[in-house]
Amino acid sequence: MDRKKFLSDIALARIEKTVRESEAMAGNPKPIYEMTLEDLAPTDHRKRFDAYASDIRQYVAWSGRSWPFPASETMIKEYLHDMFRTIQRDEMGFAVLDELGNASFHYSLPTMRKHRAAISWAHRLHGYDDPTKSPAVRALLRSMEKAKPHKPCKAPPFTMADLAAMANLLESDGSLPALRDRALIIVGTIGAFRQNELANVMKEDLVHYPNRGYTIACNRRIGGAQRSPGTRDDKPKVIPYANLPIDPARALDDWLDASGLQSGPLFRRLIPLKGARKKRQRESMAAGKPAAYRFADHPMPLSHPAINDLLRAAAKRAGLEPTLVKALSAHSMRATYIKTMRQFGFSDKLIAEQTKHSELIHFKVYDDEETLLQNRGAVQLMGALA
């Protein structure tokens, strides 16, 4: 067994034990002045463990120790400095170059900050002093930011005409994967889903209202646990029927009828038939019938890369611009909903009912020249006076 993997497994097992203990302590009420970090947010610990597990595993493997906690300030600085100097390499081991011919770095500044947050959380979880908050570590990150400035990469939106083109193309295909992809793309766009929400929707989360549509509960996080009730995320998303080329509820009906799903992940992997069944599949395809697929014995939801790939494949087949197709991701569906709603003049507060943004200030990320010119008071005043 790889020694680094063995050491990281030991560390993660110990951290997960602490998380389980904090969850068990959640049912024991204590005075607020006696509560510890573990008592205040036990479900948050589980959420952070899921998010930080790979980062902690990498840190433990780098340290060469089974339990590198508590760490010194010098150790944290060395770890971040090693990440900063790591060069991105291709499959042959050669350095990947950017447009100017310079070597590309493997880790971006946001990734390094996430690793620092993971180490910080592990220290606080076990009651250790947090070395990542020291002035020296903060100064190191600031100097790295100046040397390697980060430009945020936004997922580009597409248009509703693009969505209709993709939907019509997939509907005409008629195969089971095409019906799944059509439902996922339309529902993901109209529902303004986050990527992890869309990947973890279960059949049990759907409530059908005949002739009106569906509601989809989005209170699940990765791992299937429930989010805290009473929050904005606890309210379901609405997927209505519409007598339009883009009909999200009908697309969902077509996928459910064709797949026969009764429970489990709503959007899951499909496996082509093999062997003798594959021969019958070729005969069916030659006769003009759609190809046959089956579900995995232990169904798992589509991964994030799989959702990105199927969206790009549908966009490519629909004839979208190659530069747009290459930049598309699952978040493009959410960005499309927000941009389209803003183009029609709907308020951010109404948009947030579907997107589940906790603060309206987060919509600044979606500002562009078009929305800036459309939503400014001077523009609206001149329109009213015209």
C-alpha positions in Angstrom: 0.0 0.0 0.0 1.2 3.5 -0.8 2.6 5.0 2.4 1.1 8.5 1.8 -2.3 7.1 1.2 -2.0 5.0 4.3 -1.1 8.0 6.4 -3.9 10.1 5.0 -6.4 7.4 5.6 -5.4 7.3 9.3 -5.8 11.0 9.7 -9.2 11.2 7.9 -10.5 8.3 10.0 -9.5 10.2 13.2 -11.1 13.5 12.0 -14.3 11.7 10.9 -14.5 10.1 14.4 -14.4 13.6 15.9 -17.2 14.7 13.5 -19.4 11.7 14.5 -18.8 12.5 18.2 -19.9 16.1 17.6 -23.0 14.9 15.8 -23.8 12.6 18.8 -23.4 15.6 21.2 -25.9 17.6 19.3 -28.8 16.1 21.3 -27.4 17.1 24.6 -28.5 20.7 25.4 -26.0 22.8 27.2 -25.9 26.4 28.4 -24.6 28.6 25.6 -21.6 29.7 27.6 -20.5 26.0 28.0 -20.9 25.1 24.3 -17.9 24.2 22.3 -17.3 24.4 18.6 -18.5 20.8 18.2 -21.8 21.6 20.0 -22.7 24.7 18.0 -22.6 23.4 14.5 -22.4 19.5 14.3 -24.1 19.3 10.9 -21.7 22.0 9.6 -18.8 19.8 10.6 -20.1 16.9 8.5 -20.6 19.3 5.5 -17.1 20.7 5.9 -15.6 17.2 6.3 -17.1 16.2 2.9 -15.8 19.4 1.3 -12.3 19.3 2.8 -11.5 15.6 2.8 -9.4 15.6 -0.3 -7.6 18.8 0.8 -6.7 17.3 4.1 -5.6 14.0 2.5 -3.2 16.0 0.3 -1.8 17.9 3.2 -1.3 14.8 5.3 0.5 13.0 2.4 2.7 16.1 1.9 3.7 16.1 5.6 4.7 12.4 5.7 3.1 12.0 9.1 -0.1 10.2 10.2 -1.2 13.2 12.3 0.3 16.5 11.3 -1.8 18.5 13.8 -1.2 20.9 15.4 1.0 22.4 12.7 3.5 25.2 13.2 3.3 28.5 11.3 6.5 27.5 9.5 5.0 24.2 8.3 1.9 26.0 6.9 4.1 28.5 5.0 6.2 25.7 3.6 3.1 23.8 2.4 1.6 26.9 0.7 4.9 27.7 -0.8 5.3 24.2 -2.3 1.7 24.5 -3.7 2.6 27.9 -5.2 5.7 26.5 -7.0 3.9 23.4 -8.4 3.9 23.5 -12.2 1.1 22.0 -14.2 2.3 19.2 -16.4 0.8 17.1 -19.2 0.6 13.3 -19.5 4.2 13.1 -20.8 5.5 15.1 -17.9 6.2 18.3 -19.8 5.2 21.7 -18.4 2.0 23.2 -19.8 2.5 26.6 -21.3 0.1 29.6 -21.5 -0.5 31.9 -24.4 2.7 33.8 -23.7 4.9 30.7 -23.5 5.2 30.8 -19.7 4.8 27.7 -17.5 1.3 27.4 -16.0 0.9 26.9 -12.3 -1.1 23.9 -11.1 -2.8 25.6 -8.1 -4.8 28.8 -8.3 -5.1 31.3 -5.4 -8.7 30.2 -4.6 -7.5 26.6 -4.4 -4.7 27.5 -2.1 -7.1 29.4 0.1 -9.4 26.4 0.2 -6.5 24.2 1.4 -5.7 26.7 4.1 -9.4 26.8 5.2 -9.4 22.9 5.4 -6.3 22.9 7.6 -7.8 25.7 9.7 -11.0 23.8 10.2 -9.2 20.6 11.2 -7.3 22.6 13.9 -10.4 24.3 15.3 -12.3 21.0 15.3 -9.8 19.4 17.6 -9.3 22.5 19.8 -5.8 23.4 18.5 -4.5 26.9 18.0 -5.0 27.9 14.3 -1.6 28.6 12.7 -3.2 29.6 9.4 -4.5 32.9 10.9 -1.1 34.2 11.8 0.1 37.5 10.2 3.0 35.7 8.5 0.7 33.3 6.7 -1.7 36.1 5.7 1.3 38.1 4.4 2.6 35.2 2.4 -0.8 34.7 0.6 -0.9 38.5 -0.2 2.5 38.3 -1.7 1.5 35.3 -3.7 -1.6 37.1 -5.0 0.6 39.9 -6.3 2.9 37.5 -8.0 0.1 35.4 -9.5 -3.1 37.5 -9.7 -6.3 35.5 -10.1 -8.9 36.3 -12.7 -12.3 34.7 -11.9 -13.6 32.5 -14.6 -17.4 32.9 -15.1 -19.5 30.2 -16.6 -21.0 31.8 -19.8 -24.8 31.8 -20.2 -26.5 30.7 -23.4 -29.8 32.0 -24.7 -33.3 30.6 -24.6 -33.1 30.0 -28.4 -30.0 27.9 -27.7 -31.9 26.0 -25.1 -34.8 25.4 -27.4 -32.4 24.1 -30.1 -30.8 21.7 -27.8 -34.1 20.5 -26.5 -35.6 19.9 -29.9 -32.5 18.0 -31.1 -32.5 15.7 -28.1 -36.2 15.1 -28.3 -35.9 14.1 -32.0 -33.1 11.6 -31.0 -35.6 9.7 -28.8 -33.0 7.5 -27.0 -33.0 7.1 -23.3 -29.8 9.1 -22.7 -31.2 11.9 -25.0 -34.4 12.1 -22.9 -32.4 12.2 -19.7 -30.1 14.9 -21.1 -33.1 16.9 -22.4 -34.8 16.8 -19.0 -31.6 17.6 -17.1 -30.8 20.6 -19.3 -34.3 22.1 -19.3 -35.0 21.5 -15.6 -31.5 22.6 -14.6 -32.0 25.9 -16.5 -35.6 26.7 -15.5 -35.0 25.5 -12.0 -31.7 27.5 -11.7 -30.1 24.6 -9.9 -26.6 24.6 -8.5 -24.4 21.9 -9.8 -24.4 19.8 -6.6 -28.2 20.3 -6.2 -28.9 19.0 -9.7 -26.6 16.0 -9.3 -28.2 15.0 -6.0 -31.9 15.4 -6.8 -33.8 12.2 -5.8 -37.0 10.8 -7.2 -38.4 11.1 -3.7 -37.8 14.9 -3.8 -40.4 15.4 -6.6 -44.0 16.3 -5.9 -46.3 16.3 -9.0 -49.3 18.6 -9.4 -51.4 17.5 -12.4 -51.7 20.1 -15.1 -49.5 22.5 -13.0 -46.1 21.1 -12.7 -43.6 19.8 -10.1 -41.9 21.0 -7.0 -38.4 19.7 -6.2 -37.0 19.8 -2.7 -33.4 20.9 -2.7 -32.6 20.4 1.0 -30.1 17.6 0.3 -26.4 18.0 0.4 -23.7 15.6 -1.0 -24.0 12.4 1.0 -27.9 12.6 1.3 -28.2 14.3 4.6 -30.8 17.0 5.1 -30.1 20.7 5.4 -31.5 22.6 8.3 -35.2 23.4 7.9 -36.5 27.0 7.9 -33.7 28.3 5.6 -34.1 29.6 2.0 -32.7 26.3 0.7 -35.5 24.4 2.4 -38.1 25.9 0.0 -38.7 23.7 -3.1 -38.1 24.8 -6.6 -41.0 25.1 -9.0 -40.9 23.3 -12.4 -44.1 24.3 -14.3 -45.9 23.1 -17.4 -45.7 25.4 -20.4 -47.2 25.2 -23.8 -43.9 26.2 -25.4 -41.0 24.5 -27.1 -39.3 24.7 -23.8 -41.6 22.8 -21.4 -39.7 21.7 -18.3 -42.5 19.6 -16.6 -43.2 17.8 -19.9 -39.5 17.0 -20.4 -39.5 15.6 -16.9 -42.6 13.5 -17.6 -41.0 12.1 -20.8 -37.9 11.1 -18.8 -39.8 9.5 -16.0 -42.1 7.6 -18.3 -39.3 6.3 -20.5 -37.0 5.3 -17.5 -39.6 4.0 -15.1 -37.8 5.4 -12.2 -39.4 4.8 -8.8 -36.7 5.9 -6.4 -33.1 7.0 -6.1 -31.1 9.6 -8.1 -33.3 11.3 -10.7 -30.4 11.9 -13.2 -28.2 8.8 -13.2 -25.7 6.9 -15.4 -27.0 4.7 -18.2 -25.0 1.7 -19.3 -25.3 0.3 -22.9 -26.1 -3.4 -23.2 -23.3 -5.8 -23.9 -22.8 -9.3 -25.3 -25.9 -11.0 -26.7 -28.0 -8.1 -25.6 -25.6 -5.8 -27.5 -26.3 -7.8 -30.7 -30.0 -7.4 -30.2 -29.4 -3.7 -29.6 -27.6 -3.3 -33.0 -30.6 -5.1 -34.7 -33.0 -2.8 -33.0 -31.0 0.3 -34.1 -30.9 -1.1 -37.7 -34.7 -1.4 -37.6 -34.9 2.3 -36.6 -35.6 1.6 -32.9 -33.7 3.5 -30.2 -30.7 1.9 -28.6 -31.2 -0.1 -25.4 -29.6 0.9 -22.1 -29.8 -0.2 -18.5 -29.2 1.3 -15.1 -26.3 0.3 -12.9 -27.0 -2.3 -10.2 -26.1 0.3 -7.6 -27.4 3.6 -9.2 -25.2 6.6 -8.6 -26.1 10.2 -9.7 -24.2 11.8 -12.6 -20.9 13.3 -11.6 -20.2 17.0 -12.1 -17.8 16.3 -15.1 -20.5 14.1 -16.7 -23.1 16.9 -16.4 -20.6 19.3 -18.0 -19.8 16.9 -20.8 -23.4 16.1 -21.7 -24.3 19.9 -21.8 -21.3 20.6 -24.1 -22.2 17.6 -26.3 -25.8 18.9 -26.7 -24.6 22.4 -27.4 -22.1 21.2 -30.0 -24.8 19.1 -31.8 -27.1 22.1 -31.7 -24.5 24.2 -33.6 -23.6 26.7 -30.9 -20.3 28.6 -31.3 -17.3 26.5 -30.5 -15.8 29.0 -28.1 -19.1 29.0 -26.1 -19.4 25.2 -26.2 -15.8 24.9 -24.8 -16.5 27.3 -21.9 -20.0 25.8 -20.9 -20.4 24.1 -17.5 -23.4 23.1 -15.4 -23.4 26.6 -13.8 -24.2 28.1 -17.3 -27.7 26.8 -16.9 -28.1 28.8 -13.6 -26.5 31.8 -15.2 -28.9 31.6 -18.2 -31.9 31.7 -15.9 -30.6 34.8 -14.0 -29.6 36.7 -17.2 -32.9 35.9 -18.9 -35.0 37.0 -15.9 -33.0 40.2 -15.7 -33.5 40.9 -19.4 -37.3 40.8 -18.9 -37.0 43.2 -16.0 -37.7 40.9 -13.1 -36.3 41.9 -9.7 -33.4 40.1 -8.0 -35.7 39.3 -5.1 -38.1 37.4 -7.4 -35.1 35.7 -9.1 -33.8 34.6 -5.7 -37.0 32.7 -5.0 -35.8 30.1 -7.6 -32.1 30.5 -7.3 -32.1 30.3 -3.4 -29.5 33.0 -3.0 -29.3 33.9 0.7 -28.1 37.5 -0.1 -29.1 39.7 -3.0 -25.5 41.1 -3.1 -24.4 37.8 -4.7 -26.1 38.8 -7.9 -23.3 41.3 -8.6 -21.3 38.3 -9.9 -23.8 38.2 -12.8 -23.6 41.9 -13.8 -22.5 42.6 -17.3 -22.7 45.6 -19.7 -26.2 44.7 -20.8 -27.7 44.4 -17.3 -25.8 47.5 -16.1 -27.4 49.6 -18.9 -30.8 48.0 -18.4 -31.1 48.4 -14.6 -29.7 51.9 -14.0 -32.1 54.5 -12.8 -31.1 57.0 -15.5 -32.0 54.6 -18.3 -35.4 53.8 -16.7 -36.1 57.5 -16.2 -35.4 58.4 -19.9 -37.6 55.4 -20.9 -40.5 56.7 -18.7 -40.1 60.3 -20.1 -40.1 59.0 -23.7 
